[in-house]
Amino acid sequence: MKRSASQDAEIEALLANADYVGHPLHDALTSLYRQLQDQVRQLDRVTRISDGFQSAARREAGSLTERLNKQVRQLEKIARISDGYQTMLQDLNKRLEHESTHDPLTGLANRRLALSRLLQWTAGSGALLCVALVDVDHFKQINDLQGHEAGDRALVTIAERLLDPAGGAHLVARWGGEEFLLIWTGIDLAQAEQQAQCLREKVQAELPGGNGESFHCTASFGLARWQPGEAIDALLRRADAAVYAAKHAGRNQVRVAP
Amino acid sequence: MNELRIAGTTSTPTIHCTSVPPCVRLQGDSYPENAFELYQPLMHWLQAHLDAADATLRMELELVYLNTSSVRVMMDVFDLLEEAHRSGKSVSVRWYYDPRNERVAELAEEFKEDLSLPFEILPHP
């Protein structure tokens, strides 16, 4: 039950009234009332101390939460930046891998990638695979007469034409200086020869020279079908011999290796 | 104050601190086994240098790759510089990057976030 200020005032007034002094209830009530006041004061004190502890604990918890939040934010930032560096490394790795397997001038696969694909595709004993070595005709003359820049442009143009979907090659690679390698899988020698003829026609074209005049460019193709069990070196030697035969027979033609 | 020079390796950057002119340079990749050990002399040098009431400092960075603990250390380094800046000292950061690798600039931007000190991110001249 709640004591009100008016109740307190009424009791105080009754106890102070001289008419009641000496009454047996007066002393008992006075003593009881003092005890009550002491207990109320103690209760107030305990409540004040307890409130003090509670608000200190609240402040402490607040600053701990703040510190924790700050550390979480810092950790998130470290993780975010660190993830960024990992992605950067992965991108650099991909770029390096691409650079180590592609020719910077033409963007074609380089010899390393072509050899690795040849090994992969000839791993099965029954694979149908044909290759053609392509050698640009009179390339030295192009470089000597039109300049190296025109020579480079010619290689880029030839690379683009060898990539023509009509040629159907599964891989077009720059094999060396003015030599390219075409690989067909899943088609026989007769079909590969048709595709090679198609590409030979696409390659021959007028190209702009270094001196303002255009020049004619052609290439000789040496085609060979991989024989199951044959070493890659042996296959490429046969293709190379076929290129030599094409050159010998007047260039700008496809020769098939026996 | 003594000059601090720590030679770089393939996995640690070159660290070079001079009082005259007041400059700190870090250059290279940073993926040491123990980043806190590697950067402790730098942290001590920085704390001692920035303690002076009239301290000024320019930090020039050409860092490329940082592993996680190096990221953590760099954040501590920037906190030190930020504190000095907020107490009125003239400190600044220049982070140079190779324009062929824009990601470094993006990551430097992440470090710069939340800092109020002058912090420039520039492509290599």
Interface residues (C-beta under 8 A of the other chain):
Chain A: Q74 K77 I78 A79 R80 I81 S82 G84 Y85 T87 M88 L89 D91 L92
Chain B: Y65 L66 N67 T68 V71 R72 M75 N101 R103 V104 E106 L107 E110 F111 E113 D114
